[in-house]
Amino acid sequence: MQTASRGRARLGIVVPFSNTNLEPDMQMLRPNGVSLHFARAGGYDLDEVPDSDQMRQFALASLDEVVASLAATRPDAILYGCTSATLAHGPNFDSEFAQQISTMTGKPAITAAGALVLALETLGVKKIAFSSPYVEQLNQEAIEFLAESGFETVSSAYVGEDLGNYGQGELTPARVCALGLSADSKTAEALVLSCTDMRAVEALPELEEKLGKPVVTSNQALMFAAAKVLELKADEVVKAGALFTYL
C-alpha cells in the first residue's frame, strides 16, 4: 500500500551538520509518495566564520561515509544541501562534484548550487537580484559563479555582518523577506536567495506577491531539481512559487 510519505521515490539528502533549516524545508516541500533520508556531514569548524575557506574545506572533506550511509537507503537521487560549498569553487568543480557523488552511488546527484542554475535556466531569465547571509567574499564568489553560468547580477543586498554558523539559520522569515525586497531592482527578472540554512522558503510567497516576479531559493530549487529528475507530475508536488509552474 502506498502512503503519502513513501512508495513513489526516495531522496537521500546531505546536510551540513550545523544546518537546522534544510530538513524542515524539505519536509514542507516533500512531494506525495516521496520519502526523505538525511545524513549530516561535517568538515568545517563550528567556531569559525563560514567564509570561503571554510566552505571549500567542507566541500573537499571526504564524503565517502556520508554518501555510503545514504546509498544504503537505495535512493533514487542524492541532493547535496550546501550551496556555498560548491559556489566557492566555481561551476566546473560543482559539476565534477555532483558527478563524483553520482559515480559513488550510481544515482543522479544534484547540488544546491547546480539547482539554482537549473531553476534560473528553467525560468528563462538572465538578469537577477541576489541576496544571501554569506560573508562579503563568499557573496562575490557566488555572483561570479552565477555569472560564469550565464546570469548577470544587477542588484544585491546582504546582511552586513558575520553571522557565524548558527546566525544564518536564526534569521526570521520576516528579516529574509526584508532582505529580499532590498535586493531587488526594476531590471532584475528574478530574485535569488542563496543558502540552504536560510528560512527563505517561508518568505517566498510574500516576496513573489510584493515583487511580481519569480523568487528562487536554494531549498526550493533543490526540490524542483529533484522533481525534474524523478519526473514527478504537477499534482504530486507542493507548489512553491512560480518556479513550480514549469513542471
Residue pairs with C-beta under 8 A, 6 or more apart in sequence:
1 7
2 8
2 33
3 33
4 32
4 33
5 30
5 33
5 34
5 35
6 33
6 34
6 35
7 33
8 31
8 32
8 33
8 34
8 230
8 232
8 236
9 31
9 33
9 34
9 35
9 76
9 77
9 230
9 232
10 34
10 35
10 36
10 37
10 73
10 74
10 75
10 76
11 26
11 34
11 35
11 36
11 37
11 75
11 76
11 77
11 78
11 79
11 226
12 37
12 38
12 39
12 70
12 71
12 73
12 75
12 77
12 78
12 79
12 105
12 107
13 22
13 23
13 26
13 36
13 37
13 38
13 39
13 70
13 78
13 79
13 81
14 38
14 39
14 41
14 63
14 66
14 67
14 70
14 78
14 79
14 80
14 81
14 82
15 22
15 23
15 38
15 39
15 40
15 41
15 81
15 196
16 22
16 40
16 41
16 42
16 44
16 58
16 81
16 82
16 85
16 196
16 197
17 40
17 41
17 42
18 46
18 165
18 166
18 169
18 197
19 81
19 82
19 169
19 196
19 197
20 169
20 197
21 169
21 196
21 197
21 198
21 199
21 219
22 81
22 196
22 197
22 219
23 36
23 38
25 196
25 199
25 201
25 219
25 220
26 36
26 38
26 219
26 222
26 223
27 36
28 201
28 238
29 201
29 219
29 220
29 223
29 237
29 238
29 240
30 36
30 223
30 238
31 223
31 227
31 230
31 232
31 236
31 237
31 238
32 236
32 237
33 236
34 230
34 232
34 236
37 70
37 73
37 75
39 66
39 67
39 69
39 70
40 66
41 58
41 61
41 63
41 66
42 58
42 61
43 57
43 58
43 59
43 60
43 61
43 62
44 50
44 54
44 55
44 57
44 58
44 61
44 165
45 54
46 165
48 54
48 165
49 135
49 162
49 164
50 84
50 134
50 135
50 138
50 164
50 165
50 168
51 135
51 137
51 138
52 88
52 135
52 137
52 138
52 141
55 82
55 84
55 85
55 87
55 88
55 138
56 85
56 88
56 89
58 82
58 85
59 82
59 85
59 86
59 88
59 89
59 93
59 97
63 100
63 101
63 104
64 104
67 78
67 101
67 104
67 105
68 104
70 78
70 105
71 78
71 104
71 105
71 107
75 105
75 107
76 107
76 108
76 229
76 230
77 107
77 108
77 109
77 110
77 226
77 229
77 230
78 101
78 102
78 105
78 107
78 108
78 109
78 110
79 109
79 110
79 112
79 115
79 222
79 225
79 226
80 86
80 97
80 98
80 101
80 109
80 110
80 111
80 112
81 112
81 196
81 219
81 222
82 112
82 196
83 111
83 112
83 113
83 116
83 142
83 194
83 195
83 196
83 218
84 113
84 132
84 134
84 138
84 142
84 194
84 195
86 93
86 94
86 97
86 111
86 112
86 113
86 114
87 94
87 113
87 138
87 141
87 142
87 145
87 194
88 138
88 141
89 97
90 144
90 145
90 148
91 117
91 145
91 148
91 149
94 111
94 113
94 114
94 145
95 114
97 111
98 109
98 110
98 111
98 114
99 109
100 109
101 109
102 108
102 109
108 229
110 222
110 225
110 226
110 229
112 196
112 218
112 219
112 221
112 222
113 145
114 225
115 218
115 221
115 222
115 224
115 225
116 146
116 192
116 194
116 216
116 218
116 221
117 146
117 149
117 151
118 221
118 224
118 225
118 228
119 216
119 220
119 221
119 224
119 225
119 243
120 128
120 146
120 149
120 151
120 190
120 192
120 216
121 150
122 224
122 243
122 246
123 189
123 190
123 214
123 216
123 242
123 243
123 246
125 151
125 189
125 190
125 214
126 150
126 151
126 152
126 189
127 151
127 152
127 154
127 187
127 188
127 189
128 146
128 151
128 152
128 153
128 154
128 188
128 189
128 190
128 191
128 192
129 153
129 154
129 155
129 156
129 157
129 180
129 183
129 184
129 185
129 188
129 190
129 191
129 192
130 139
130 142
130 143
130 146
130 153
130 155
130 156
130 183
130 191
130 192
130 194
131 156
131 157
131 158
131 179
131 180
131 182
131 183
131 191
131 192
131 193
131 194
132 138
132 139
132 142
132 158
132 193
132 194
132 195
132 198
133 158
133 159
133 163
133 167
133 168
133 171
133 195
133 197
133 198
134 142
134 158
134 194
134 195
135 162
136 158
139 156
139 158
142 194
143 153
143 156
146 153
146 192
147 153
154 185
154 187
154 188
155 183
155 184
155 185
155 187
155 188
156 183
157 179
157 180
157 182
157 183
158 179
159 171
159 179
161 167
163 170
163 171
168 195
168 197
168 198
169 197
169 198
169 199
171 179
171 198
171 199
172 199
173 199
173 200
173 202
173 203
174 203
176 193
176 198
176 199
176 200
176 202
176 203
177 203
177 206
177 207
179 193
180 191
180 193
180 200
180 203
180 207
180 211
180 215
181 207
181 210
181 211
183 191
184 191
184 211
184 213
188 213
189 213
189 214
190 213
190 214
190 215
190 216
191 207
191 211
191 213
191 214
191 215
191 216
192 215
192 216
192 217
193 200
193 203
193 215
193 216
193 217
193 218
194 217
194 218
195 218
196 218
196 219
196 222
198 217
198 218
200 215
200 217
200 218
200 219
200 220
201 217
201 219
201 220
201 240
204 215
204 217
204 220
204 240
204 241
205 241
207 215
208 214
208 215
208 241
208 242
213 242
214 241
214 242
214 243
215 241
215 242
216 241
216 243
217 241
220 240
220 241
220 243
220 244
221 243
223 237
223 238
223 240
224 240
224 243
224 244
224 246
224 247
227 236
227 237
227 244
227 247
228 247
232 247
233 247
234 244
234 245
234 247
237 244
237 247
238 244
239 245
